Amino acid sequence: MKNHPIVLGIDDATFRLKEGSKFTFLIGVICQGTRLVKVEKRKIEIDGKNATCKIIDMIKKNKKHIQYVLTHTITFGGFNLINMKEVYAKTKKPLICIAEREVDLDSVKTALIHRFPDTYKNKLTHIINAGDLYKSEISTAAGTSNVYFHKIGITLIEAHELLEKSCIDSKLPEAVRIAHIIGRIFRDYDSK
């Protein structure tokens, strides 16, 4: 792996579910190492089904330039879950979906059943198909942190190395951290 891998980091923008928001954005940040190269934006439905195709589109548009894709979890815009297997099958780019803590699958299932009583099984399938949740201990400017993640198209050793290279100030990789910061700008966006 190169010292400065080129990654696409993805997170969702802020949205107001209680105020009736229907849409938000996926923010994609391309970094070479820690150097910001490009920013992308795609509109997604809150609790919808289109995050997978929007991420695939973002990757394909930048396919020649990026080596890895890193996301902040597999859920965007509430419960607009991505299908990791489909993203990898259609792009052939290694994908790591990072969680800042262990996922309580029972709590997630309860929330899905409550919010989507008729269709929760389809959404739960994406979580189950994401596979094992791995844990890696990485060093950042803030000290040693535990990072949890799902992965596809990359070995566990390579995933750990990539996280070590791309997590600088926090346990979120720099491209994902920047996408998160940019996503906050949309807090006041009228997304109805």
C-alpha positions as CSV (number, residue, x, y, z in Angstrom):
1,M,0.0,0.0,0.0
2,K,1.3,3.5,-0.9
3,N,2.1,5.9,1.8
4,H,-0.6,8.3,0.6
5,P,-3.5,6.2,-0.6
6,I,-6.2,7.9,-2.5
7,V,-9.5,7.4,-0.8
8,L,-13.1,8.4,-1.2
9,G,-14.7,9.2,2.2
10,I,-18.4,9.3,2.4
11,D,-20.8,10.6,5.1
12,D,-24.3,12.0,5.0
13,A,-25.3,15.6,5.5
14,T,-27.4,16.8,8.5
15,F,-31.1,16.6,8.1
16,R,-34.2,17.3,10.2
17,L,-36.4,14.2,10.4
18,K,-38.8,15.6,13.0
19,E,-39.4,18.6,10.8
20,G,-40.4,16.5,7.8
21,S,-37.2,16.4,5.8
22,K,-37.5,14.1,2.8
23,F,-34.0,14.4,1.4
24,T,-30.4,14.9,2.4
25,F,-27.1,14.6,0.7
26,L,-24.2,12.1,0.6
27,I,-21.0,14.0,0.8
28,G,-18.0,12.4,-0.9
29,V,-14.5,13.7,-0.2
30,I,-11.5,12.4,-2.1
31,C,-8.1,12.7,-0.3
32,Q,-4.7,11.7,-1.3
33,G,-3.3,10.8,2.0
34,T,-4.6,13.8,4.1
35,R,-4.6,16.2,1.1
36,L,-8.1,17.2,0.0
37,V,-8.5,16.7,-3.8
38,K,-12.2,16.8,-4.6
39,V,-15.7,17.0,-3.1
40,E,-18.8,15.3,-4.5
41,K,-22.5,15.6,-3.5
42,R,-25.5,13.3,-4.2
43,K,-29.1,13.7,-3.1
44,I,-30.6,10.8,-1.2
45,E,-34.0,10.1,0.3
46,I,-34.4,10.0,4.1
47,D,-35.1,6.4,5.1
48,G,-35.1,5.5,1.3
49,K,-33.4,2.9,-0.8
50,N,-31.1,4.9,-3.1
51,A,-27.9,5.4,-1.1
52,T,-26.4,2.3,-2.8
53,C,-26.9,3.5,-6.4
54,K,-25.7,7.0,-5.4
55,I,-22.5,5.7,-3.9
56,I,-21.9,3.5,-6.9
57,D,-22.4,6.6,-9.2
58,M,-19.9,8.6,-7.1
59,I,-17.3,5.9,-7.3
60,K,-17.7,5.3,-11.0
61,K,-17.4,9.0,-11.7
62,N,-14.0,9.0,-9.9
63,K,-13.0,5.4,-10.5
64,K,-9.6,6.2,-12.2
65,H,-8.5,8.2,-9.3
66,I,-9.6,6.4,-6.1
67,Q,-8.1,3.3,-4.7
68,Y,-10.3,2.7,-1.6
69,V,-13.8,3.7,-0.4
70,L,-14.4,4.5,3.3
71,T,-17.9,5.3,4.7
72,H,-19.2,6.4,8.1
73,T,-21.3,3.2,8.8
74,I,-23.7,1.6,6.2
75,T,-26.7,3.8,7.1
76,F,-27.2,7.2,5.6
77,G,-30.2,9.6,5.8
78,G,-31.7,7.7,8.7
79,F,-32.2,4.1,7.5
80,N,-31.1,4.4,3.8
81,L,-28.8,1.4,4.1
82,I,-26.2,0.5,1.5
83,N,-25.7,-2.9,0.0
84,M,-21.9,-3.4,0.4
85,K,-21.8,-6.5,-1.8
86,E,-23.5,-4.6,-4.7
87,V,-21.2,-1.6,-4.3
88,Y,-18.1,-3.8,-4.5
89,A,-19.5,-6.0,-7.3
90,K,-20.3,-2.9,-9.5
91,T,-17.1,-0.9,-8.7
92,K,-14.4,-3.4,-7.7
93,K,-13.1,-0.8,-5.2
94,P,-12.3,-2.1,-1.7
95,L,-14.9,-0.8,0.8
96,I,-14.6,-0.2,4.5
97,C,-17.7,1.0,6.5
98,I,-16.6,2.4,9.8
99,A,-18.5,2.5,13.1
100,E,-17.2,4.4,16.1
101,R,-18.5,1.8,18.5
102,E,-19.9,-1.8,18.5
103,V,-23.3,-2.1,16.9
104,D,-26.1,-3.5,19.1
105,L,-27.9,-5.5,16.4
106,D,-30.9,-6.2,18.7
107,S,-31.5,-2.4,19.2
108,V,-31.1,-1.8,15.5
109,K,-33.6,-4.5,14.7
110,T,-36.1,-3.1,17.2
111,A,-35.8,0.4,15.7
112,L,-36.3,-1.0,12.2
113,I,-39.4,-3.0,13.2
114,H,-40.8,0.1,14.9
115,R,-40.1,2.4,11.9
116,F,-40.8,0.0,9.1
117,P,-43.1,-2.7,10.4
118,D,-43.9,-4.1,6.9
119,T,-40.5,-3.7,5.2
120,Y,-37.9,-4.0,8.0
121,K,-36.6,-7.4,6.7
122,N,-35.2,-5.8,3.5
123,K,-33.3,-3.2,5.5
124,L,-32.1,-5.7,8.1
125,T,-30.7,-7.9,5.2
126,H,-28.2,-5.2,4.3
127,I,-26.9,-5.1,7.9
128,I,-26.6,-8.9,8.0
129,N,-25.0,-9.1,4.6
130,A,-22.4,-6.5,5.7
131,G,-20.8,-9.5,7.5
132,D,-18.6,-9.5,10.5
133,L,-17.9,-6.3,12.5
134,Y,-14.1,-6.1,12.9
135,K,-12.2,-4.2,15.6
136,S,-8.9,-2.5,15.1
137,E,-6.8,-0.5,17.5
138,I,-5.2,2.5,15.8
139,S,-3.0,5.4,16.9
140,T,-4.2,8.9,16.3
141,A,-3.2,12.4,17.5
142,A,-5.6,11.8,20.4
143,G,-4.0,8.5,21.4
144,T,-5.0,4.9,20.8
145,S,-8.6,4.3,19.7
146,N,-10.7,1.3,18.9
147,V,-12.4,1.4,15.4
148,Y,-15.1,-1.0,14.3
149,F,-15.8,-1.7,10.7
150,H,-17.3,-4.0,8.0
151,K,-15.1,-4.6,5.0
152,I,-15.2,-6.1,1.5
153,G,-12.5,-6.5,-1.2
154,I,-9.7,-6.0,1.3
155,T,-7.8,-8.2,3.8
156,L,-8.0,-7.5,7.5
157,I,-4.3,-6.6,7.6
158,E,-4.7,-4.2,4.6
159,A,-7.8,-2.6,6.3
160,H,-5.8,-2.0,9.5
161,E,-2.9,-0.5,7.5
162,L,-5.3,1.8,5.6
163,L,-7.0,3.0,8.8
164,E,-3.6,3.7,10.4
165,K,-2.6,5.8,7.4
166,S,-5.9,7.7,7.1
167,C,-6.9,8.3,10.7
168,I,-5.0,11.3,11.8
169,D,-6.9,13.5,14.3
170,S,-9.7,11.0,15.2
171,K,-10.7,7.4,14.7
172,L,-12.6,8.5,11.6
173,P,-10.4,8.5,8.5
174,E,-9.6,12.0,7.4
175,A,-11.7,11.9,4.2
176,V,-14.7,10.7,6.2
177,R,-14.1,13.3,8.9
178,I,-14.0,16.1,6.3
179,A,-17.2,14.8,4.7
180,H,-18.8,14.8,8.1
181,I,-17.7,18.5,8.7
182,I,-19.0,19.5,5.2
183,G,-22.2,17.7,5.8
184,R,-23.0,20.0,8.8
185,I,-23.2,22.9,6.5
186,F,-26.5,21.6,5.2
187,R,-28.2,21.8,8.7
188,D,-30.2,24.8,7.5
189,Y,-31.0,23.4,4.1
190,D,-34.7,23.1,3.3
191,S,-34.9,19.5,2.3
192,K,-38.7,19.0,2.2
